[in-house]
């Protein structure tokens, strides 16, 4: 009974196949020194004995795990999923495995996840944003694991970062709205705590407006979660103010969709009475009317380039270099010239 529970070893495989343990090891490591017929025979014996090679043991012997880790803020945002999918596809093409952890925008949680992934032997790491705790960066530097920050690019940051400039993208939105003639502008930013992308977008909006001697309307500027209900509720709250904007900049497309849906429900015409902008160019906005003015985030390209940089560092010893990928403003149908003296005709809440 005790013997039946014993795990099959390479010695058992060698004995049953009539070969040396060195040959079994070569088969497991894909050595070209093993003749095809011998390889097939050994693999057949492994299958018969239900032997599954222990990756951890092989990793200890070779000092390689062929595993990469990624810590992302959330899986609820499809735009992150698109980036991780392209990242994983590139890794898979080189026979690497991806381990994903979710921090829920909590940088303290991210520290723990980094430690755990490194303890599990990941050879590289993908992080979101440039803002991480000092402790997180110490963990990365002490471990010597290759890493790259994505979803943000700042040439002044000395850490390797491959992504787009959130500041440039947000500034382009301001330029577009001001060029249309908007002066009363509000913003529904993402929660900036633990999210340098949301923080940079809000700072850039304020700074760019100041160049036109304008400022965000404080009564219609707030931080909200990236959800459709949050966008709906925010617009409902804004309607309680005696000052209403002609344009509303939203931190991402999901919030913008919530604002659009609530505006439509209340009889506010978009864009004639309220211009709305999003951010991300998520797939779900393609089927929404009117078509959203938004920023096209190069999610797939970021994932692919980050993976290539990490693989090159691991396989060739190349340094991970920071690089900027452009994020383009897409002008849709939710922004237009503000109408003068147009009175809002708003349906009450049901």
C-alpha positions as CSV (number, residue, x, y, z in Angstrom):
1,X,0.0,0.0,0.0
2,X,2.8,2.4,0.9
3,X,4.7,1.5,-2.3
4,X,1.6,2.3,-4.4
5,X,1.6,5.9,-3.1
6,X,5.4,6.4,-3.8
7,X,6.0,8.9,-6.5
8,X,7.5,7.6,-9.7
9,X,11.1,8.7,-10.2
10,X,13.6,8.9,-13.1
11,X,15.2,5.8,-11.8
12,X,11.9,3.9,-12.2
13,X,11.6,5.3,-15.8
14,X,15.2,4.2,-16.6
15,X,14.7,0.7,-15.2
16,X,11.4,0.1,-17.0
17,X,12.8,1.6,-20.3
18,X,16.0,-0.2,-20.1
19,X,18.1,2.9,-20.4
20,X,20.4,5.0,-18.1
21,X,19.1,7.7,-15.9
22,X,21.3,10.1,-17.9
23,X,19.3,9.2,-21.0
24,X,16.0,9.9,-19.2
25,X,17.4,13.3,-18.1
26,X,18.4,14.1,-21.7
27,X,14.9,13.2,-22.9
28,X,13.4,15.5,-20.3
29,X,15.7,18.3,-21.3
30,X,15.1,17.9,-25.0
31,X,18.7,17.0,-25.8
32,X,19.5,16.3,-29.5
33,X,21.9,13.5,-28.4
34,X,19.0,11.1,-27.8
35,X,17.9,9.0,-30.9
36,X,14.3,9.5,-32.0
37,X,13.3,5.9,-31.3
38,X,14.8,5.9,-27.9
39,X,13.1,9.2,-27.1
40,X,9.7,7.9,-28.2
41,X,10.2,4.7,-26.1
42,X,11.2,6.7,-23.0
43,X,8.2,9.0,-23.4
44,X,5.9,6.0,-23.8
45,X,7.2,4.6,-20.5
46,X,6.6,7.9,-18.8
47,X,3.1,8.0,-20.0
48,X,2.5,4.4,-18.9
49,X,3.8,5.1,-15.4
50,X,1.9,8.5,-15.3
51,X,5.1,10.3,-14.7
52,X,4.9,14.1,-14.7
53,X,8.4,15.8,-14.5
54,X,8.7,18.1,-11.5
55,X,9.4,21.6,-13.0
56,X,10.7,22.9,-9.7
57,X,13.3,20.2,-9.4
58,X,14.4,20.7,-13.0
59,X,14.6,24.5,-12.4
60,X,16.8,24.0,-9.3
61,X,19.1,21.8,-11.4
62,X,19.3,24.2,-14.3
63,X,18.8,27.6,-12.4
64,X,16.1,28.3,-15.0
65,X,12.3,28.3,-14.6
66,X,11.2,29.9,-17.9
67,X,8.5,31.7,-15.9
68,X,7.7,35.4,-16.0
69,X,5.5,37.2,-13.5
70,X,3.1,40.2,-13.9
71,X,1.4,42.3,-11.3
72,X,-1.6,44.2,-12.6
73,X,-4.0,46.5,-10.8
74,X,-7.2,44.7,-11.9
75,X,-8.7,42.1,-14.3
76,X,-12.0,44.0,-14.4
77,X,-10.6,46.4,-17.1
78,X,-10.5,44.7,-20.5
79,X,-7.8,47.1,-21.7
80,X,-5.4,45.5,-19.1
81,X,-6.5,42.1,-20.3
82,X,-5.6,43.0,-23.9
83,X,-2.1,44.0,-22.8
84,X,-1.5,40.9,-20.7
85,X,-2.8,38.7,-23.6
86,X,-0.2,40.1,-26.0
87,X,2.5,39.9,-23.3
88,X,1.7,36.2,-22.7
89,X,1.5,35.4,-26.4
90,X,5.0,36.7,-26.9
91,X,6.3,34.8,-23.9
92,X,4.6,31.6,-25.0
93,X,6.2,31.8,-28.4
94,X,9.5,31.3,-26.6
95,X,8.2,28.6,-24.3
96,X,7.9,30.8,-21.2
97,X,5.0,30.6,-18.7
98,X,3.2,33.6,-17.3
99,X,2.1,34.0,-13.6
100,X,-0.3,36.8,-13.0
101,X,-1.1,38.5,-9.7
102,X,-3.7,41.3,-9.0
103,X,-3.0,44.1,-6.6
104,X,-6.3,46.0,-6.7
105,X,-4.4,49.3,-6.9
106,X,-2.9,48.6,-3.4
107,X,0.9,49.2,-3.5
108,X,1.4,47.4,-0.2
109,X,-0.3,44.3,-1.6
110,X,1.9,44.6,-4.7
111,X,5.0,44.4,-2.5
112,X,3.9,41.0,-1.1
113,X,3.0,39.7,-4.6
114,X,6.4,40.7,-5.9
115,X,8.1,38.8,-3.1
116,X,6.0,35.7,-3.7
117,X,6.5,35.7,-7.4
118,X,10.3,36.1,-6.9
119,X,10.3,33.3,-4.4
120,X,8.6,31.1,-7.0
121,X,11.5,31.7,-9.3
122,X,10.2,34.1,-11.9
123,X,13.0,35.3,-14.2
124,X,11.3,38.5,-15.2
125,X,8.5,40.8,-14.0
126,X,6.0,43.2,-15.7
127,X,4.6,46.0,-13.5
128,X,2.0,48.7,-14.3
129,X,3.0,52.3,-13.9
130,X,6.2,53.9,-12.6
131,X,5.0,54.6,-9.1
132,X,5.8,51.7,-6.7
133,X,7.0,51.8,-3.1
134,X,10.6,52.1,-2.2
135,X,10.3,48.7,-0.6
136,X,9.1,47.2,-3.9
137,X,12.0,48.6,-5.8
138,X,14.4,47.3,-3.1
139,X,12.9,43.9,-3.6
140,X,13.4,44.0,-7.3
141,X,17.0,45.3,-7.1
142,X,18.0,42.9,-4.4
143,X,16.6,39.9,-6.3
144,X,18.3,40.9,-9.6
145,X,15.2,39.9,-11.5
146,X,14.7,41.6,-14.8
147,X,11.6,43.9,-14.8
148,X,9.9,46.6,-16.8
149,X,7.2,49.2,-15.9
150,X,4.4,49.6,-18.5
151,X,1.4,51.8,-19.1
152,X,3.5,54.9,-18.4
153,X,6.5,56.6,-20.0
154,X,8.5,59.3,-18.4
155,X,12.0,59.9,-19.7
156,X,13.0,61.4,-16.3
157,X,12.3,58.1,-14.6
158,X,15.5,56.0,-14.2
159,X,13.6,52.7,-14.0
160,X,12.9,50.9,-17.3
161,X,9.5,52.0,-18.6
162,X,7.8,51.0,-21.8
163,X,4.5,52.8,-22.5
164,X,2.9,56.1,-23.4
165,X,2.9,59.5,-21.8
166,X,-0.4,59.9,-19.8
167,X,0.4,63.6,-19.6
168,X,0.7,64.0,-23.3
169,X,-2.5,62.1,-24.0
170,X,-4.5,64.1,-21.4
171,X,-3.1,67.4,-22.7
172,X,-4.3,66.5,-26.2
173,X,-7.8,66.1,-24.8
174,X,-7.7,69.6,-23.3
175,X,-6.3,71.1,-26.6
176,X,-9.2,69.5,-28.5
177,X,-11.9,70.8,-26.2
178,X,-10.5,74.3,-25.9
179,X,-10.1,74.5,-29.7
180,X,-13.8,73.7,-30.0
181,X,-14.5,76.6,-27.7
182,X,-15.1,74.9,-24.3
183,X,-14.4,77.0,-21.3
184,X,-16.5,75.3,-18.6
185,X,-14.8,72.0,-18.2
186,X,-15.0,69.4,-15.5
187,X,-13.3,66.1,-14.9
188,X,-14.2,62.7,-13.5
189,X,-10.7,61.3,-12.8
190,X,-9.8,57.8,-11.6
191,X,-8.9,57.3,-8.0
192,X,-5.3,58.7,-7.9
193,X,-4.2,56.9,-4.7
194,X,-1.9,54.1,-5.9
195,X,-2.4,55.0,-9.5
196,X,0.2,57.3,-11.1
197,X,-1.6,57.0,-14.5
198,X,-4.8,58.6,-13.1
199,X,-2.7,61.2,-11.2
200,X,-0.7,62.2,-14.2
201,X,-3.8,62.6,-16.3
202,X,-5.4,64.9,-13.8
203,X,-2.3,67.0,-13.3
204,X,-1.8,67.3,-17.1
205,X,-5.4,68.5,-17.5
206,X,-4.9,71.2,-14.9
207,X,-1.6,72.3,-16.3
208,X,-2.8,72.4,-19.9
209,X,-5.9,74.3,-19.0
210,X,-3.7,76.8,-17.1
211,X,-1.8,77.5,-20.4
212,X,-5.2,78.8,-21.7
213,X,-5.8,80.8,-18.5
214,X,-8.5,78.2,-17.6
215,X,-9.1,75.8,-14.8
216,X,-11.1,72.8,-14.0
217,X,-14.5,73.7,-12.5
218,X,-14.1,72.6,-8.8
219,X,-17.9,71.9,-8.5
220,X,-17.7,69.3,-11.3
221,X,-14.4,67.7,-10.7
222,X,-14.0,64.6,-8.6
223,X,-12.3,61.2,-8.4
224,X,-14.4,58.1,-9.1
225,X,-14.0,54.4,-9.5
226,X,-13.6,53.0,-13.0
227,X,-17.2,51.6,-13.3
228,X,-20.3,52.5,-15.3
229,X,-22.4,53.0,-12.1
230,X,-19.7,55.4,-10.8
231,X,-20.0,57.5,-14.0
232,X,-23.8,57.5,-13.7
233,X,-23.8,58.6,-10.1
234,X,-21.2,61.2,-10.7
235,X,-23.3,62.9,-13.4
236,X,-26.3,62.8,-11.1
237,X,-24.3,64.6,-8.4
238,X,-23.0,67.2,-10.9
239,X,-26.6,68.0,-11.9
240,X,-27.2,69.1,-8.3
241,X,-24.6,71.9,-8.8
242,X,-25.8,75.3,-10.0
243,X,-22.9,75.3,-12.4
244,X,-22.9,72.8,-15.2
245,X,-19.9,72.2,-17.6
246,X,-20.1,72.2,-21.3
247,X,-17.5,69.4,-21.4
248,X,-16.6,66.5,-19.1
249,X,-13.2,64.7,-19.3
250,X,-13.5,61.2,-18.0
251,X,-10.6,59.2,-16.6
252,X,-11.4,56.2,-18.8
253,X,-14.0,54.9,-21.2
254,X,-16.0,53.0,-18.6
255,X,-16.7,56.1,-16.6
256,X,-17.5,58.0,-19.8
257,X,-20.0,55.3,-20.8
258,X,-21.7,55.7,-17.4
259,X,-21.9,59.5,-17.9
260,X,-23.3,59.0,-21.5
261,X,-25.9,56.5,-20.4
262,X,-27.1,58.7,-17.5
263,X,-27.1,61.8,-19.8
264,X,-29.3,59.9,-22.3
265,X,-31.6,58.7,-19.6
266,X,-32.1,62.2,-18.3
267,X,-32.6,63.8,-21.7
268,X,-29.3,65.6,-21.8
269,X,-28.2,65.7,-25.5
270,X,-24.6,64.6,-26.1
271,X,-22.7,66.4,-27.5
272,X,-25.0,69.4,-28.1
273,X,-25.5,70.0,-24.4
274,X,-22.6,68.1,-22.9
275,X,-19.4,67.0,-24.6
276,X,-17.8,63.9,-23.1
277,X,-14.4,62.3,-23.6
278,X,-13.1,58.9,-22.5
279,X,-9.7,57.3,-22.3
280,X,-8.4,53.9,-23.5
281,X,-10.5,53.2,-26.7
282,X,-11.8,50.0,-25.2
283,X,-13.5,47.5,-27.6
284,X,-16.9,47.9,-25.9
285,X,-17.2,51.5,-27.1
286,X,-17.3,50.4,-30.7
287,X,-21.0,49.5,-30.4
288,X,-22.1,52.6,-28.5
289,X,-23.8,55.6,-30.1
290,X,-22.7,58.3,-30.3
291,X,-19.1,57.2,-31.0
292,X,-16.9,58.2,-28.1
293,X,-14.1,60.8,-28.4
294,X,-11.2,59.0,-26.6
295,X,-7.5,58.2,-26.5
296,X,-6.3,55.0,-28.2
297,X,-4.0,53.3,-25.7
298,X,-1.5,51.0,-27.4
299,X,-2.2,48.1,-25.1
300,X,-1.2,45.3,-27.4
301,X,2.0,46.9,-28.5
302,X,3.0,47.7,-24.9
303,X,2.5,44.0,-24.0
304,X,4.5,42.7,-27.0
305,X,7.4,45.2,-26.5
306,X,7.6,44.6,-22.8
307,X,7.8,40.8,-23.3
308,X,10.5,41.2,-26.1
309,X,12.5,43.5,-23.8
310,X,12.4,41.0,-20.9
311,X,13.2,38.0,-23.1
312,X,16.1,39.8,-24.7
313,X,17.5,40.7,-21.2
314,X,17.2,37.1,-20.0
315,X,18.4,35.3,-23.1
316,X,21.0,37.8,-24.3
317,X,21.9,40.0,-21.3
318,X,20.6,43.1,-23.1
319,X,19.6,46.1,-20.9
320,X,15.9,46.8,-20.8
321,X,15.7,50.3,-22.4
322,X,12.8,52.7,-21.8
323,X,10.8,53.6,-24.9
324,X,7.7,55.7,-25.7
325,X,4.8,54.4,-27.6
326,X,2.4,57.0,-28.9
327,X,-1.2,57.2,-27.7
328,X,-3.5,58.9,-30.2
329,X,-6.5,61.1,-29.6
330,X,-9.5,59.7,-31.5
331,X,-12.1,62.4,-32.2
332,X,-15.6,60.8,-32.2
333,X,-19.1,62.1,-32.0
334,X,-19.4,62.9,-28.2
335,X,-17.6,66.3,-28.6
336,X,-18.6,69.4,-30.5
337,X,-18.7,73.2,-30.3
338,X,-20.5,74.3,-27.1
339,X,-23.9,75.9,-27.8
340,X,-24.3,79.4,-26.4
341,X,-27.2,80.1,-24.0
342,X,-28.6,76.6,-24.4
343,X,-30.8,75.7,-21.5
344,X,-30.7,72.2,-20.1
345,X,-33.9,70.3,-20.3
346,X,-33.3,67.5,-17.7
347,X,-35.7,64.7,-16.8
348,X,-35.9,64.0,-13.0
349,X,-34.5,60.9,-11.5
350,X,-36.9,58.0,-11.4
